[in-house]
Every structure is written in C-alpha cells, then in structure tokens.
Amino acid sequence: MLSRRQALRLGLLGSAALSLRLGDMSVGMPGHAMGIDSAWRAFSDLGGASPAIMPFAFPLGVPRVLPRTDVPPNVIEGENSPHPSPFRVRQAREQGTDYYVIRMVNKRIPIPGLVYPPGSPGTTAVWAYTADGHPPESLLGPTIKSQAITSFLQGISPGRNDPPINAKGQPYGRPTIIKFINQLEPDAANRPIFTTVHLHGGHQGPDDDGHPDDLILPLRSVVAPPQVNFRLFEFQNEPNSGQGAQLWYHDHTEDFTGRNVYMGLAGFYVLEDELDARYQLEGKLPTGLAGDSTRAPTAWHDIPLVIQDRRFDANGQLNYDAVFDQSGVFGDTILVNGVVQPFFQVDRGQYRFRILNGSNVRVYLLTLSNPQARNTRLTFTQIGTDGGLLPKPVVRDSIELAPAERVEVVVDFSGVASMQSVILENHGDEQADGGRTAQIMRFDVVDRPAPPRITIPDPLRTVRDYFNPSGTGRDFLDLRVGLGSRPKPVTRAFEFDRGGGEFSINGQHFAGPCQLHGEPERFDAIVVEGTDEIWEVSNSSGGWYHPVHIHDNEWQVLDRNGQPPAPWEVGWKETFFLRQDTVRVLAHFETERDPKFPEFRGTYVFHCHVMEHEDHMMMSQFSVVEHQGDRPPPTPTDNCPPSTGTGG
C-alpha cells in the first residue's frame, strides 16, 4: 500500500518526469526504451499486488471500427436465420442488414504500461473478441457502429411495416446480425469455457438477448460436443426509446460473467440515430469516431472510453480465481481501452467522450484537473446517458459512474494552453489502492489546428414520453385514474438485499431454465405487451451498493428517494445505481408488429451489475406475453451445462 508521500510521488512521475523518461517508448512494448530490467527496478517500489506500472507512458488504445458488410442472402432467408419473418426478409432487402463475424479466442498480448518482471513472458493471456483481418490489439473487442431505426423519432406508429425515412427521403437505420464463434480453449483444469453475448442497452428479442443460460459451447467440450460452436445474434437496432445510444456487448454466462468479462470479453457498440448524425453534419456535435480508418487519427473528436480496473499476478497475468471475492473483484491497476493510464493528444478544440464504466465492481467519481494551472475550472458538458442524448446539456464538475453505466460528455480544451495537460481523475473512495487508481488518463494539448467551434444544441432533443407524446413535462402521470384510454400502469417492487451471506432480490435467488442450482425455473414478473410498467427498485443491503440493470427496454426515472430525478437522469436509462436508494422507473412494453412472427415476447432478466453479485444469483427473470394469463414462452436455452462445476 502506498503512503501519502509515495502517492504524491506517483502523481509527479505521472506528469512531467515520467513522460520525459518514457516518451519515446514503442507502443505495445513496455520497457522497450529503458530495457525491461531497468524499468522494473525504477518502478518496483510503487507497491501494490500487481507489477509496477508506467502511468501516461503509452498512447490511448483505439479499438478498430469494423467495416460494414451486407448480410449474405442465405443468412437472412436460410436455415441459419435467427428471425426469418417476412418483415425481416423485406427489411433486409430494402434497407440492408449489417453483418459481422466475431470470434472468441485465446490470445497473448502486451498490456501497454504494465512493467513485466524479468523472466516473465512479456505478454498477458486474454480471452478476446476478434474479427477476421483485425487481430486483437488490446483487452477490448472491435467497435461496431450501427444505425438506429428510429421509428418513434420519425413520428411513425410502432406498428408500422414501412422503414423510417430520413431527411433526404431515404431509409435510415439498418439491423445488424453478428455471428459469434466460441473458439476458446479449455482452462488449465480442462474445463470448457461456455459463453453467451448480451448487447447491453439493446432492444432485441429473447433469442438474441444473451440469456445467461442460452450458451455457446466450444467444440472442445467435456460434455457432449455441440453440432456448432456459434450463434447468430440479430440486433434489430430499434430502441424503444426511439434514439441511438452508446451500447456495449459483453459476455453474460450464468455464474461466470465476472470472470469472462474480466478476461477480455467486452466491446463497444455505437448505435447512431438520424438526429445525432445530422447534428454532426451540421457542426453541432464533435465528429470523427475514433477507430474509423476512413479518417485521420487527428480528425477523431468522438472518442469511446472504457475504464476498467484489473489486478495482475507477479508475471503480469490475469488470475481471476486468485483474486475472486464474492463482494466484487477490485483491481489495483486502471486501464482505459486496454492501456494502463494512457495519454491522448488533443488539439484546443472540443471532444466528445463516450465513457463506459466496464469494471466489475468499482465506482468512479470522475473529475478533470490541470496540474499546470490548478485554479482553472475544467468541466464536463454531459449530453447523453445510457439511452442516448439528454433533453438538455448539463454542465458538471464531477460525474459518478457505477459499473455498466455510460455517459456522453463534451470537453472543451480551448482554455488549456498548448503543451499543458489535463488529468482525468478518480475520486471514488472504494479500494483506493494507495493512489494507483486515483488517476485514469492524461490529455496532452498539442499545437495543431482544431475544427471549427461547435455550439451544443439546447435543447438537444425532446425525450418522447410514452405517456405524454406532446412532451410537455412529467406532471402527466396520474397513478389514481390511469392514463387516458390506457390502463393504469402495473407497479412492481424489487428489493435488492443481502442476508445470510447471500445476495437476493425480494429474498429469492435466480432460478433459470437450466436449474443449475436445483430450483425450478421462476418468473418474478409477467408483463403483458402493450402495457405500461412502473418498477420500484430499492437497496436495503446495508453497506453494499447495486447498479441495477434491466434487459429489453430503456426506462425513464420517475423519482429517486421521492425526489425528481437529477438533470442527468431525465433521459433514458437501463442501469440505475443504488446506494441506499429507492428509484422508480417507467417503461412501455410495445405490441408486436406481426403477431404471426413475434420478436419481443419471451424471457428477459434483470440483475445487479456488480458482476460477482450477479454471478451469485442476484438476478431474476421476467417474461413478456401477449395476453394477461398467458404462460411464458419457453426460455431460449440451446445448451445447458450439466452443473455449476462446468463453464469455466
């Protein structure tokens, strides 16, 4: 554990001294300029269980944006189609469908900024999402950029069968089909690595939602080998909120989500809608998505950032089992886009940062500081949250971000002199690790031309309330008499608790279709399509905190502890941070557009997104049905593991 003096020294090394000594080191080759032995000796006194680190010595990693390809006709109309409905076939023909193939593989990669000790391999074994022709370069998978089919934004009925029209009179938005292939090798104990994939924040059918028991088995399995080791996931890209958002895809395997994501199974999914795209074309929001090979890196002013903490063993390896803690696995080393405390060169313009907390348990309190001009006030202008753009931009000095939450902010560097730096800091108080997690990354302001200045629209957009399409405010909700011709919303309460050494929701543990824990499958809510629901989620588990994530829909916060939501919670969200809080949220569950080919009926889950809490059964199921009294449709489970002893 670092002393206060050592922590101060680390901060000083992280600004001027370290950058001078290590600024010429090769990307991805820790210790190259100094030699690994001297680097190890120079930094081994910084403390902590992980090897020494070199803050701000390596540039920010930028996952590649995969080039878009059209889906092959046989995938849409053939036996492998996830949803061969007439509507989807027509949509694929008229609008096109994006298609990607992503493999889950074992790789060894260097972690830039981690000082590997003498005699170690100099690389870290990870489980990686990788695309053909795009080898993994970091702890993150490739970025997917898709167009949202924003029917609600266009004012078209949710039941329409015609594609929405953009400002140019052309269809806007395309579905996406991704073929995920599990090529992971068995672990050291010869146990197969089961996986599934969840598009976090997406509105997709149960078959494509990555239910924790709907597994992709590897071909090298100790159980009966599957016929195939892949799944086709169709992401309709039709958010119930009617707007695009910063999503992410990650593993979601029952009992092993924490381990699988910790090992590297996560990536960005940027869902852009027509309004956001128009703002960028009109110069009202920063543009140039990082990782887009069609633009020069200096033109990238739209930067996804995933912040993760990891703990490495003495040889620089990720040993999840060794650090496992049911309370949640904290790391002592901060990575941004897979790089230890990177630097990123910026001009004196405005940048959009899409920030994801990809950690298993750590909560961040983000601030900005300029060590060379400490009296300068640096702020974030928040423009978006989990579910996309906010109604109005919100200027904030600090942002608290719980696991799985996202924020979109604009940072203006025009007030920072060239050759000065801005530090993204963490003031969260959980597991401070002697100062190693207090600084996240550094923005180095360089002398190069900046794009023309933008003026962020205010308002940014009208957030369409299902209960109030006119958008006149939140006073529309009258729980006593219902909502006009609509039935009164169904209200449910879910208490996230801990007792007897176990996590629970309403006193019960997760009981999925595979019955891995000996309990019959259970649904804690049966939701009728076409109805409105208000869920009250609360935390009564003492000192524990729980970011609650609800699959299938984006929701709107009605109140937090009886008070109106803060300005940054007024938009759409599907992850709600609970310390000792009670939050009421509201959503509409849409009616199927084609009853003969229902897409959104069936089983979804909700859970705490502290991944170790989720893995210890702090999760529940709900089912969407057509009529009151209907039995839930079968839960998608192509492959059930024989027991909790397998899967990793």
Sequence and secondary structure as in RCSB ss.txt:
>XXXX:A:sequence
MLSRRQALRLGLLGSAALSLRLGDMSVGMPGHAMGIDSAWRAFSDLGGASPAIMPFAFPLGVPRVLPRTDVPPNV
IEGENSPHPSPFRVRQAREQGTDYYVIRMVNKRIPIPGLVYPPGSPGTTAVWAYTADGHPPESLLGPTIKSQAIT
SFLQGISPGRNDPPINAKGQPYGRPTIIKFINQLEPDAANRPIFTTVHLHGGHQGPDDDGHPDDLILPLRSVVAP
PQVNFRLFEFQNEPNSGQGAQLWYHDHTEDFTGRNVYMGLAGFYVLEDELDARYQLEGKLPTGLAGDSTRAPTAW
HDIPLVIQDRRFDANGQLNYDAVFDQSGVFGDTILVNGVVQPFFQVDRGQYRFRILNGSNVRVYLLTLSNPQARN
TRLTFTQIGTDGGLLPKPVVRDSIELAPAERVEVVVDFSGVASMQSVILENHGDEQADGGRTAQIMRFDVVDRPA
PPRITIPDPLRTVRDYFNPSGTGRDFLDLRVGLGSRPKPVTRAFEFDRGGGEFSINGQHFAGPCQLHGEPERFDA
IVVEGTDEIWEVSNSSGGWYHPVHIHDNEWQVLDRNGQPPAPWEVGWKETFFLRQDTVRVLAHFETERDPKFPEF
RGTYVFHCHVMEHEDHMMMSQFSVVEHQGDRPPPTPTDNCPPSTGTGG
>XXXX:A:secstr
   HHHHHHHHHIIIIIHHHHHTT  TT TTTTT HHHHHHHHGGG SSS  B TT SB     B   EE  HHH
HHSTT S   HHHHHHHHHH  EEEEEEEEEEEE  TTB   TTS SSEEEEEEEETTB   SSS  BEEEE   
TTTTT  TT  S  B TTSSB    EEEEEEE     TT     B EEEET    GGGTT TTS B  SS SSS 
 S SEEEEEE    TTSS EEEEEEE  TTTHHHHHHTT EEEEEEE HHHHHHHHTTSS   BTT TTS GGG 
 EEEEEEEEE B TTS B HHHH  TT    SEEEETTEES EEEE SSEEEEEEEE  SS  EEEEEE TT TT
S   EEEEEETTEEEEEEEEES EEE TT EEEEEEE TTS TT EEEEEE   S  GGGTTSEEEEEEE SS  
       SS     BTTBTT   STT  TTT BTTB   EEEEEEEEEETTEEEETTB    TT TTS     S 
EEETT EEEEEEEE STT  EEEEESS  EEEEEETTB   GGGSSEESEEEESS EEEEEEE    S TTS SS
 EEEEEEESSHHHHHTT EEEEEEESSTT        S   SSTT   
